[in-house]
C-alpha cells in the first residue's frame, strides 16, 4: 500500500510538472512583415512576411472597439472563464452528436488562440482535449488583455491577411486605432469564417 501511494504521488508530481511546462514559449514564432510608418503613424510601406502572409508585428494592446467587438462575437464570457467554457463545450458536444458531424466547436478565445499557435491540427476530440489543457495553462501565465492581444495579432482575417492591424490597413486603409464601430464589427466576424466575407470586394 505504501509503495502504491508513492507511485500515485510520483505520478501526480509528473502530471503537475508536465502541466507546468506544456506551454510553448514564445507561443508564436511566425515571421512578420517589414513595416515602415511615418512620424504621424501613416503607413508608408509594408512587405509580405517570408511565409507569404501580411502579418504585422504584435500589438500589446488593441483599441476598445475591436476588443469589445471580437469578445461579443466570439466569446461573451471571455473575461469570466478560466480558459474554457464548460457550458459551451457541452452544447457543442450535443449539437455535434445530434448532427453526427462537427457543427459547433464550443471553443473560447483562449482555446482558439491555442489552436492558432498549433498550426491547423485536426478538429477531433483528442485535439480538443489538448486545447482545453493548454488553454487553462495559458490563463495561468497571461492576463486576459494579453491573451486578447495575442489573438487579435494572429487570427486570420481572410486571404493572406493575419492580425487585426494588417486587416485594418488592407480593408479600410488606416490603423486599427482609427476603426469605427462598424469597421470593428466587420473585422470581428472574419476570424470565424475568413473565406466567407471579403471587405475589399
C-alpha positions, 0 to 999 in steps of 0.5 A, a space after each residue: 500500500 505504501 509503495 502504491 501511494 508513492 507511485 500515485 504521488 510520483 505520478 501526480 508530481 509528473 502530471 503537475 510538472 508536465 502541466 507546468 511546462 506544456 506551454 510553448 514559449 514564445 507561443 508564436 514564432 511566425 515571421 512578420 512583415 517589414 513595416 515602415 510608418 511615418 512620424 504621424 503613424 501613416 503607413 508608408 510601406 509594408 512587405 509580405 512576411 517570408 511565409 507569404 502572409 501580411 502579418 504585422 508585428 504584435 500589438 500589446 494592446 488593441 483599441 476598445 472597439 475591436 476588443 469589445 467587438 471580437 469578445 461579443 462575437 466570439 466569446 461573451 464570457 471571455 473575461 469570466 472563464 478560466 480558459 474554457 467554457 464548460 457550458 459551451 463545450 457541452 452544447 457543442 458536444 450535443 449539437 455535434 452528436 445530434 448532427 453526427 458531424 462537427 457543427 459547433 466547436 464550443 471553443 473560447 478565445 483562449 482555446 482558439 488562440 491555442 489552436 492558432 499557435 498549433 498550426 491547423 491540427 485536426 478538429 477531433 476530440 483528442 485535439 480538443 482535449 489538448 486545447 482545453 489543457 493548454 488553454 487553462 495553462 495559458 490563463 495561468 501565465 497571461 492576463 486576459 488583455 494579453 491573451 486578447 492581444 495575442 489573438 487579435 495579432 494572429 487570427 486570420 482575417 481572410 486571404 493572406 491577411 493575419 492580425 487585426 492591424 494588417 486587416 485594418 490597413 488592407 480593408 479600410 486603409 488606416 490603423 486599427 486605432 482609427 476603426 469605427 464601430 462598424 469597421 470593428 464589427 466587420 473585422 470581428 466576424 472574419 476570424 470565424 469564417 475568413 473565406 466567407 466575407 471579403 471587405 475589399 470586394 
